Amino acid sequence: MKTTKIKLVLGAALCALSLAALAEPAASATRRHARAATSAKPAEPNTIDPRGPSDNTLGALAPANLNKPRPKPPFNLTGTWFVDLSRGPASWMFGPPYPKFLPEAQKDFDAAKAASKEGRAYHDYIGQCYPAGMPVIMTRVWPIAMIQMPTAVYMVSGFENAFRVIYLDGRKHTDPDVVVRSYNGESIGHWEGKTLVVDTRYFDTSHHLIDDGIPISNDFRMVEHVSLSPDGKKLNIHYQMWDPQNWEGEWDSDKSWKRVDDQDITEVECTPDLDKHLPSTQSVLNIR
């Protein structure tokens, strides 16, 4: 009887040892895999690394972007400029000549002309402190300061301190599905010989008109051909504008600016609550 019990105890012990021996390789393998997973290099994320920008996401003022080797530009726009008013209304209006307007745009244009004869304004959003937007902001009767860097041209207008930037670092236009539209649009420039060519798209179309009552749509696009006189004192821009929802074909216009070295841009704010005493912000003559 005792012999049988001893055999049973020995058998159980041997079985336990066998199971432990079988389990040890599996446990060791698990530990090895855990150590390997801990020390392995993490997978590349699909989003921008929060520790810093990659070469394709450098801002225009990032030193690594500014210091990239680039051909020397043919001219530098840095300075303060004032629209040339020698041609009267043609100096700041973008027509005539006008393109062939589509029916809805023509209706707005005609309504604006009729309101003007009555001494009234038509959709005078600027008078209500909304931004003028491109291209209108370029020809307001206020100076514009321009600072040209290797990667961008920065502009600040004396009119409402409107801000515009033209990127020159080779970037492409933002994907239209994610872009944030703005009154001055997204401007991407490049050099063609001695001319700076600027393609501007993605405008915020609310409260945004060109000349008298002419609306723009999300399809509005503008290309500027910018040149500088040999003496550096006169700036010329040829405008090409398209908006298939409001007019046919291409709308062309030419504007000039003079360098003004005796002027600076000061802070200017236009807010309805602070400026509501101004006739333009509350005038009953403004057709809204």
Secondary structure, DSSP 8 states (H G I E B T S, - for coil): -HHHHHHHHHHHHHHHHHHHHHHHHHHHHHHHHHHHHHHS-----SS--TT---GGG--TT-HHHHTS-----S----EEEEE--TTGGGGT---SS---B-HHHHHHHHHHHHHHHTT-EES-TGGGT----TTGGGGSSS-EEEEE-SSEEEEEESSTT-EEEEE-SS-----TTT---BTT-EEEEEEETTEEEEEEE-B--TT-EETTTEE--TT-EEEEEEEE-TTS-EEEEEEEEE-TTTBSS-EEEEEEEEE-TT---------TTTSTTSHHHH-TTEE-
